[in-house]
Amino acid sequence: MMPELSLNILDVAENSVRAEASLIEISVEEDTSADLLRIIIGDNGRGMDQLTADKVTDPFYTTRTTRRVGLGLPFFRMAAELTGGDLSITSKPDEGTSVTANFGLSHIDRMPLGDINGTIATLIHCNPEIDFIYNHTVNGRELRLDTREFRDILGDIPLNTPEVAEFINEYLKENSQELYI
């Protein structure tokens, strides 16, 4: 199992990259009054038919040819279920896929969220041709990052240039601190 949820998010988002998504949306919602941590990763990639979507949480099913097991989604599902939560997948061919995981926020078995800022920054820096929308809410306070807005300002400057990468890291760091006050 992965030691922190941000690594599960990275794994699912990398599935979206392999599915040729041009837009990946990642939402993290922490609500202490509902004792809920909800993570949603959605994309506009190739999507899957219902039969495939039903199989992807089976650890012995994978579409990869490099190995015979696929553990990312099964581990993510197990992590959610250990906290009394669940994982659901909706997908349509040629429209995209959405993975929703619900966790008991205060459950003793819930893994820490981990370095979510590092995960988001890594996804952007390593996939500069893909647009990302990242929303993180904590009890109604919100952090939002939309790479399309950065592209509007930057023009032809790639998102993975060192100066832009540093700005994105700082943006995430500074704005995420406001979530927990």
Long-range contacts (C-beta under 8 A, 24 or more apart in sequence): 1-75, 1-78, 1-79, 1-111, 2-75, 2-79, 2-111, 3-111, 3-114, 4-111, 4-112, 4-113, 4-114, 4-115, 5-37, 5-39, 5-79, 5-103, 5-111, 5-112, 5-113, 5-114, 5-116, 6-113, 6-114, 6-115, 6-116, 6-118, 6-119, 7-114, 7-119, 8-39, 8-72, 8-75, 8-76, 8-79, 8-101, 9-39, 9-41, 9-116, 9-119, 10-119, 10-122, 10-123, 11-72, 11-76, 12-41, 12-72, 12-73, 12-76, 12-99, 13-41, 13-43, 13-119, 13-123, 15-72, 15-73, 15-97, 16-41, 16-43, 16-45, 16-97, 17-127, 17-130, 19-43, 19-45, 19-46, 19-47, 19-96, 19-97, 20-45, 20-46, 21-45, 21-96, 21-130, 22-129, 22-130, 22-131, 23-130, 23-131, 23-132, 23-133, 24-123, 24-130, 24-131, 24-132, 24-133, 25-132, 25-133, 25-134, 25-135, 26-120, 26-123, 26-132, 26-133, 26-134, 26-135, 27-134, 27-135, 27-136, 27-137, 28-113, 28-116, 28-135, 28-136, 28-137, 29-135, 29-136, 29-137, 30-105, 30-136, 30-137, 30-138, 30-139, 31-105, 31-137, 31-139, 32-105, 32-106, 32-139, 33-139, 34-105, 35-104, 35-105, 35-106, 36-102, 36-103, 36-104, 36-105, 37-85, 37-102, 37-103, 37-104, 37-105, 37-110, 37-113, 38-100, 38-101, 38-102, 38-103, 39-100, 39-101, 39-103, 40-98, 40-99, 40-100, 40-101, 41-98, 41-99, 42-96, 42-97, 42-98, 42-99, 43-96, 43-97, 43-98, 44-95, 44-96, 45-96, 45-97, 46-93, 46-94, 46-96, 47-91, 47-92, 47-93, 47-94, 47-95, 47-96, 47-97, 48-91, 48-93, 48-97, 49-91, 49-93, 50-91, 52-91, 53-89, 53-90, 53-91, 53-97, 56-89, 57-87, 57-89, 73-99, 76-101, 77-101, 79-103, 79-110, 79-111, 82-107, 82-109, 82-110, 83-107, 83-109, 83-110, 116-176, 117-169, 117-172, 117-173, 117-176, 120-145, 120-172, 121-165, 121-168, 121-169, 121-172, 124-159, 124-160, 124-165, 124-168, 125-159, 125-160, 125-165, 125-168, 126-160, 128-158, 128-159, 128-160, 136-176, 136-179, 137-179, 138-179, 138-180, 141-178, 141-179, 141-181, 142-179, 143-172, 143-175, 143-176, 143-178, 143-179, 145-171, 145-172, 145-175
